[in-house]
Amino acid sequence: MYPAYLALTELRPDVDIIQEDHAGSVILYRQRNGAEAELYTAPMPCTAETLKHAMQRVQDMNGRSRVNIRYVEASQMPEVARAGFTLHAREEESIMDADKVRALDGSEFKRVRREISKVSSQPGTLCRDYQPEDEAACLDVLARWRERLKQAGLPIEGNRLTKDCLRHAPDWPREVIRGRVCEVDGEIRGFTFAGPISPDCGNLFVGISDTDIRGLAYLIRHDQVMEWPGLRFFNHGGDAGRSGLNALKDAFRPIDKAPVYRAVFS
């Protein structure tokens, strides 16, 4: 269930992702034209034997001992450290209890309910599945959102992934990635893309909304989680160094802030 997000994240003509199944683990290698190969993630699951195999293959491909791993999750960290890698923190990802977010019960979700009610009460508010013909309208929302962040001097990331989702996500089955849009008064003002990254955990890949509409950022995120009743958890991602985004994600009461690392062996 991982390949949809991976394919859209690395959808570029100069990058190849090579998948290998070895000793019960999935190993993902990333190679960019003119650059050395690296491990996209630590093996899944990560064992001493599969990590040793993956390291050797990267070393053989590159002709030297150095090995990079782009993403290492906390659960993989002990095995990676034992193999002699140096770990460097990338970010923390908010993990939500999906059942609690779907229900929004109790005082802990009062802020989320209040924010959602602000936009739900506006005329013509409607959340629905993304369609290919929505791409142009969503690109307009994206452009306005990026301009607003630029004017505020805030970090902007994920532009290529967002555009690739808009263009290519409809080619994938809905059970692996799903786009949703939110209309207010008949006009698309926000959109999301999400899908499972494990049997019980989803990932919100993209969430973009018109910042002029109060509560819309909360509504589109809650709407996506509602679309996946079989998932117990949802990875809400990091905050990109933006305090406002961090506050929004904290309002969904994450049950964990999972650290993500990169690793270097030399």
C-alpha positions as a Markdown table, in Angstrom:
| # | Residue | x | y | z |
|---|---|---|---|---|
| 1 | Met | 0.0 | 0.0 | 0.0 |
| 2 | Tyr | 3.1 | 2.3 | 0.1 |
| 3 | Pro | 3.8 | 2.7 | -3.6 |
| 4 | Ala | 1.1 | 5.4 | -4.4 |
| 5 | Tyr | 2.6 | 8.0 | -2.1 |
| 6 | Leu | 6.1 | 6.9 | -3.1 |
| 7 | Ala | 5.4 | 7.1 | -6.8 |
| 8 | Leu | 3.8 | 10.6 | -6.5 |
| 9 | Thr | 6.5 | 11.9 | -4.2 |
| 10 | Glu | 9.3 | 10.8 | -6.5 |
| 11 | Leu | 7.5 | 11.3 | -9.9 |
| 12 | Arg | 10.2 | 13.0 | -11.9 |
| 13 | Pro | 12.1 | 11.9 | -15.0 |
| 14 | Asp | 15.5 | 11.9 | -13.4 |
| 15 | Val | 14.7 | 9.7 | -10.5 |
| 16 | Asp | 14.3 | 5.9 | -10.4 |
| 17 | Ile | 12.9 | 3.9 | -7.4 |
| 18 | Ile | 14.0 | 0.3 | -7.4 |
| 19 | Gln | 12.0 | -2.1 | -5.2 |
| 20 | Glu | 13.5 | -5.3 | -3.9 |
| 21 | Asp | 11.9 | -8.1 | -1.9 |
| 22 | His | 14.5 | -9.7 | 0.3 |
| 23 | Ala | 14.1 | -12.1 | 3.3 |
| 24 | Gly | 10.6 | -11.0 | 3.9 |
| 25 | Ser | 11.4 | -7.3 | 3.8 |
| 26 | Val | 10.7 | -4.6 | 1.2 |
| 27 | Ile | 13.8 | -2.5 | 0.3 |
| 28 | Leu | 13.5 | 0.7 | -1.7 |
| 29 | Tyr | 16.5 | 2.2 | -3.5 |
| 30 | Arg | 16.5 | 5.7 | -4.9 |
| 31 | Gln | 18.8 | 6.7 | -7.8 |
| 32 | Arg | 18.9 | 10.1 | -9.5 |
| 33 | Asn | 20.6 | 10.6 | -12.8 |
| 34 | Gly | 24.2 | 11.7 | -12.2 |
| 35 | Ala | 24.0 | 11.0 | -8.5 |
| 36 | Glu | 24.8 | 8.1 | -6.3 |
| 37 | Ala | 22.2 | 5.5 | -5.2 |
| 38 | Glu | 20.8 | 5.6 | -1.7 |
| 39 | Leu | 18.2 | 3.9 | 0.4 |
| 40 | Tyr | 14.8 | 5.7 | 0.2 |
| 41 | Thr | 13.9 | 4.1 | 3.6 |
| 42 | Ala | 15.3 | 1.6 | 5.9 |
| 43 | Pro | 14.1 | -1.9 | 5.0 |
| 44 | Met | 10.5 | -2.7 | 5.9 |
| 45 | Pro | 10.6 | -4.5 | 8.3 |
| 46 | Cys | 14.2 | -3.6 | 9.3 |
| 47 | Thr | 16.4 | -6.5 | 10.5 |
| 48 | Ala | 20.1 | -6.8 | 10.8 |
| 49 | Glu | 20.2 | -9.2 | 7.8 |
| 50 | Thr | 18.1 | -7.1 | 5.4 |
| 51 | Leu | 19.9 | -3.9 | 6.3 |
| 52 | Lys | 23.3 | -5.5 | 5.8 |
| 53 | His | 22.1 | -6.7 | 2.4 |
| 54 | Ala | 20.7 | -3.3 | 1.4 |
| 55 | Met | 23.9 | -1.6 | 2.5 |
| 56 | Gln | 26.0 | -3.9 | 0.4 |
| 57 | Arg | 23.9 | -3.4 | -2.7 |
| 58 | Val | 24.2 | 0.4 | -2.4 |
| 59 | Gln | 28.0 | 0.1 | -1.8 |
| 60 | Asp | 28.3 | -2.1 | -4.9 |
| 61 | Met | 26.2 | 0.4 | -7.0 |
| 62 | Asn | 28.2 | 3.4 | -5.9 |
| 63 | Gly | 31.7 | 1.8 | -5.6 |
| 64 | Arg | 32.3 | 3.2 | -2.1 |
| 65 | Ser | 31.4 | 2.5 | 1.5 |
| 66 | Arg | 29.2 | 5.5 | 2.2 |
| 67 | Val | 25.4 | 4.8 | 2.4 |
| 68 | Asn | 22.6 | 7.3 | 2.9 |
| 69 | Ile | 19.1 | 6.5 | 4.1 |
| 70 | Arg | 16.6 | 9.3 | 3.3 |
| 71 | Tyr | 13.9 | 8.4 | 5.8 |
| 72 | Val | 14.3 | 6.4 | 9.0 |
| 73 | Glu | 11.3 | 6.0 | 11.3 |
| 74 | Ala | 11.6 | 5.7 | 15.1 |
| 75 | Ser | 10.9 | 2.0 | 15.1 |
| 76 | Gln | 13.8 | 1.4 | 12.6 |
| 77 | Met | 16.2 | 3.6 | 14.5 |
| 78 | Pro | 17.8 | 1.0 | 16.9 |
| 79 | Glu | 18.7 | -1.4 | 14.1 |
| 80 | Val | 20.0 | 1.4 | 11.9 |
| 81 | Ala | 22.1 | 2.7 | 14.8 |
| 82 | Arg | 23.5 | -0.7 | 15.6 |
| 83 | Ala | 24.7 | -1.0 | 12.0 |
| 84 | Gly | 26.9 | 2.0 | 12.5 |
| 85 | Phe | 24.8 | 4.8 | 10.9 |
| 86 | Thr | 24.8 | 8.4 | 12.2 |
| 87 | Leu | 21.3 | 9.6 | 12.6 |
| 88 | His | 20.1 | 13.2 | 12.0 |
| 89 | Ala | 16.6 | 14.4 | 12.9 |
| 90 | Arg | 14.5 | 15.6 | 10.0 |
| 91 | Glu | 11.1 | 16.4 | 11.6 |
| 92 | Glu | 8.3 | 15.2 | 13.9 |
| 93 | Glu | 5.1 | 13.8 | 12.4 |
| 94 | Ser | 1.8 | 14.1 | 14.2 |
| 95 | Ile | -0.1 | 10.8 | 14.5 |
| 96 | Met | -3.8 | 11.1 | 15.1 |
| 97 | Asp | -6.2 | 8.6 | 16.6 |
| 98 | Ala | -8.5 | 8.3 | 13.6 |
| 99 | Asp | -11.6 | 7.0 | 15.5 |
| 100 | Lys | -11.4 | 10.0 | 17.9 |
| 101 | Val | -11.0 | 12.4 | 15.1 |
| 102 | Arg | -14.0 | 11.0 | 13.2 |
| 103 | Ala | -16.1 | 11.3 | 16.4 |
| 104 | Leu | -14.8 | 14.7 | 17.6 |
| 105 | Asp | -16.4 | 14.0 | 21.0 |
| 106 | Gly | -15.6 | 15.8 | 24.2 |
| 107 | Ser | -14.0 | 19.0 | 25.3 |
| 108 | Glu | -10.6 | 18.1 | 23.8 |
| 109 | Phe | -12.0 | 18.6 | 20.3 |
| 110 | Lys | -14.0 | 21.7 | 21.0 |
| 111 | Arg | -11.8 | 23.9 | 18.9 |
| 112 | Val | -12.0 | 21.6 | 15.9 |
| 113 | Arg | -15.8 | 21.5 | 16.1 |
| 114 | Arg | -16.0 | 25.3 | 16.5 |
| 115 | Glu | -13.7 | 25.9 | 13.5 |
| 116 | Ile | -15.6 | 23.4 | 11.3 |
| 117 | Ser | -18.9 | 25.0 | 12.2 |
| 118 | Lys | -17.7 | 28.4 | 10.9 |
| 119 | Val | -17.4 | 27.1 | 7.4 |
| 120 | Ser | -20.1 | 24.5 | 7.5 |
| 121 | Ser | -22.6 | 27.2 | 8.1 |
| 122 | Gln | -21.7 | 29.1 | 4.9 |
| 123 | Pro | -23.9 | 28.7 | 1.8 |
| 124 | Gly | -23.1 | 25.9 | -0.5 |
| 125 | Thr | -20.4 | 24.2 | 1.6 |
| 126 | Leu | -19.8 | 20.8 | 0.1 |
| 127 | Cys | -17.0 | 18.2 | 0.3 |
| 128 | Arg | -16.8 | 15.7 | -2.5 |
| 129 | Asp | -14.4 | 13.5 | -4.5 |
| 130 | Tyr | -11.7 | 15.2 | -6.6 |
| 131 | Gln | -12.2 | 14.8 | -10.4 |
| 132 | Pro | -9.6 | 15.4 | -13.1 |
| 133 | Glu | -11.6 | 18.4 | -14.3 |
| 134 | Asp | -11.0 | 20.1 | -10.9 |
| 135 | Glu | -7.3 | 20.4 | -11.6 |
| 136 | Ala | -7.3 | 24.0 | -12.9 |
| 137 | Ala | -9.5 | 25.3 | -10.0 |
| 138 | Cys | -7.2 | 23.5 | -7.4 |
| 139 | Leu | -4.1 | 25.0 | -9.1 |
| 140 | Asp | -5.6 | 28.4 | -8.6 |
| 141 | Val | -6.2 | 27.6 | -4.9 |
| 142 | Leu | -2.6 | 26.4 | -4.6 |
| 143 | Ala | -1.2 | 29.6 | -6.3 |
| 144 | Arg | -3.2 | 31.9 | -3.9 |
| 145 | Trp | -2.1 | 29.8 | -0.9 |
| 146 | Arg | 1.6 | 29.9 | -1.9 |
| 147 | Glu | 1.4 | 33.7 | -2.5 |
| 148 | Arg | -0.1 | 34.2 | 1.0 |
| 149 | Leu | 2.7 | 32.2 | 2.6 |
| 150 | Lys | 5.3 | 34.0 | 0.6 |
| 151 | Gln | 4.0 | 37.4 | 1.7 |
| 152 | Ala | 4.0 | 36.2 | 5.3 |
| 153 | Gly | 7.6 | 35.1 | 4.9 |
| 154 | Leu | 6.7 | 31.5 | 5.8 |
| 155 | Pro | 8.4 | 28.3 | 4.5 |
| 156 | Ile | 6.7 | 26.7 | 1.5 |
| 157 | Glu | 7.2 | 23.1 | 0.5 |
| 158 | Gly | 5.5 | 20.3 | -1.4 |
| 159 | Asn | 4.6 | 22.2 | -4.6 |
| 160 | Arg | 5.8 | 19.4 | -6.9 |
| 161 | Leu | 4.0 | 16.7 | -4.9 |
| 162 | Thr | 0.8 | 18.7 | -4.8 |
| 163 | Lys | 0.8 | 19.2 | -8.6 |
| 164 | Asp | 1.6 | 15.6 | -9.2 |
| 165 | Cys | -1.3 | 14.5 | -7.0 |
| 166 | Leu | -3.6 | 16.8 | -8.9 |
| 167 | Arg | -2.5 | 15.5 | -12.2 |
| 168 | His | -1.9 | 11.8 | -11.5 |
| 169 | Ala | -3.8 | 10.6 | -8.4 |
| 170 | Pro | -7.0 | 9.9 | -10.4 |
| 171 | Asp | -5.0 | 7.2 | -12.2 |
| 172 | Trp | -4.7 | 5.2 | -9.0 |
| 173 | Pro | -7.5 | 3.2 | -7.3 |
| 174 | Arg | -9.5 | 5.0 | -4.6 |
| 175 | Glu | -8.4 | 2.4 | -2.1 |
| 176 | Val | -4.8 | 3.5 | -2.3 |
| 177 | Ile | -5.1 | 7.3 | -2.7 |
| 178 | Arg | -8.1 | 9.6 | -2.6 |
| 179 | Gly | -8.5 | 13.2 | -3.5 |
| 180 | Arg | -11.2 | 15.4 | -1.9 |
| 181 | Val | -12.2 | 19.0 | -2.7 |
| 182 | Cys | -14.3 | 21.4 | -0.7 |
| 183 | Glu | -16.6 | 23.9 | -2.4 |
| 184 | Val | -17.9 | 27.0 | -0.7 |
| 185 | Asp | -20.8 | 28.7 | -2.6 |
| 186 | Gly | -20.1 | 26.6 | -5.6 |
| 187 | Glu | -16.4 | 27.4 | -5.9 |
| 188 | Ile | -13.5 | 25.0 | -4.9 |
| 189 | Arg | -11.7 | 26.6 | -2.0 |
| 190 | Gly | -9.7 | 23.7 | -0.6 |
| 191 | Phe | -8.5 | 20.1 | -1.4 |
| 192 | Thr | -6.7 | 17.2 | 0.2 |
| 193 | Phe | -5.0 | 13.9 | -0.9 |
| 194 | Ala | -4.6 | 10.9 | 1.5 |
| 195 | Gly | -4.2 | 7.2 | 1.5 |
| 196 | Pro | -3.0 | 4.3 | 3.6 |
| 197 | Ile | 0.7 | 3.7 | 4.2 |
| 198 | Ser | 0.2 | 0.6 | 6.3 |
| 199 | Pro | -2.7 | -1.7 | 7.0 |
| 200 | Asp | -4.0 | 0.5 | 9.9 |
| 201 | Cys | -2.4 | 3.9 | 9.2 |
| 202 | Gly | -3.3 | 6.6 | 6.7 |
| 203 | Asn | -1.3 | 9.6 | 5.6 |
| 204 | Leu | -2.5 | 13.0 | 4.7 |
| 205 | Phe | -0.2 | 13.8 | 1.8 |
| 206 | Val | -1.6 | 17.2 | 0.8 |
| 207 | Gly | -3.9 | 19.7 | 2.5 |
| 208 | Ile | -4.4 | 23.1 | 0.8 |
| 209 | Ser | -7.1 | 25.6 | 1.6 |
| 210 | Asp | -8.1 | 29.2 | 1.1 |
| 211 | Thr | -6.8 | 31.0 | 4.2 |
| 212 | Asp | -9.6 | 33.6 | 3.9 |
| 213 | Ile | -12.2 | 31.1 | 4.9 |
| 214 | Arg | -12.1 | 30.5 | 8.6 |
| 215 | Gly | -12.2 | 26.8 | 9.6 |
| 216 | Leu | -11.7 | 25.4 | 6.1 |
| 217 | Ala | -8.3 | 23.9 | 7.0 |
| 218 | Tyr | -10.0 | 21.9 | 9.8 |
| 219 | Leu | -12.9 | 20.8 | 7.7 |
| 220 | Ile | -10.9 | 19.4 | 4.8 |
| 221 | Arg | -8.7 | 17.4 | 7.2 |
| 222 | His | -11.6 | 16.0 | 9.1 |
| 223 | Asp | -13.4 | 15.1 | 5.8 |
| 224 | Gln | -10.4 | 13.0 | 4.7 |
| 225 | Val | -10.2 | 11.0 | 7.9 |
| 226 | Met | -14.0 | 10.3 | 7.6 |
| 227 | Glu | -13.3 | 8.8 | 4.2 |
| 228 | Trp | -11.2 | 6.0 | 5.7 |
| 229 | Pro | -13.3 | 4.2 | 8.4 |
| 230 | Gly | -11.1 | 1.1 | 8.4 |
| 231 | Leu | -7.9 | 3.0 | 9.5 |
| 232 | Arg | -7.0 | 3.3 | 13.2 |
| 233 | Phe | -4.4 | 6.0 | 12.8 |
| 234 | Phe | -3.6 | 8.9 | 10.6 |
| 235 | Asn | -0.2 | 10.5 | 10.0 |
| 236 | His | -0.8 | 14.2 | 9.8 |
| 237 | Gly | 2.8 | 15.0 | 8.8 |
| 238 | Gly | 5.1 | 17.7 | 10.1 |
| 239 | Asp | 4.5 | 21.4 | 10.6 |
| 240 | Ala | 7.1 | 22.7 | 8.0 |
| 241 | Gly | 8.4 | 25.1 | 10.7 |
| 242 | Arg | 5.1 | 27.1 | 10.7 |
| 243 | Ser | 3.6 | 27.8 | 14.1 |
| 244 | Gly | 0.1 | 28.2 | 12.7 |
| 245 | Leu | 0.2 | 24.7 | 11.1 |
| 246 | Asn | 1.6 | 23.2 | 14.3 |
| 247 | Ala | -1.4 | 24.7 | 16.3 |
| 248 | Leu | -3.9 | 23.3 | 13.8 |
| 249 | Lys | -2.4 | 19.8 | 14.0 |
| 250 | Asp | -2.3 | 20.0 | 17.8 |
| 251 | Ala | -6.0 | 20.8 | 17.8 |
| 252 | Phe | -6.6 | 17.3 | 16.4 |
| 253 | Arg | -5.0 | 15.9 | 19.6 |
| 254 | Pro | -2.2 | 13.8 | 18.2 |
| 255 | Ile | -1.4 | 10.7 | 20.3 |
| 256 | Asp | 2.2 | 10.7 | 19.2 |
| 257 | Lys | 4.8 | 13.0 | 17.7 |
| 258 | Ala | 6.8 | 10.4 | 15.7 |
| 259 | Pro | 10.4 | 11.5 | 14.9 |
| 260 | Val | 11.7 | 10.9 | 11.4 |
| 261 | Tyr | 15.5 | 10.8 | 10.7 |
| 262 | Arg | 18.0 | 10.6 | 7.9 |
| 263 | Ala | 21.0 | 8.4 | 8.3 |
| 264 | Val | 24.6 | 8.3 | 7.0 |
| 265 | Phe | 27.0 | 5.4 | 7.1 |
| 266 | Ser | 30.6 | 6.2 | 6.2 |
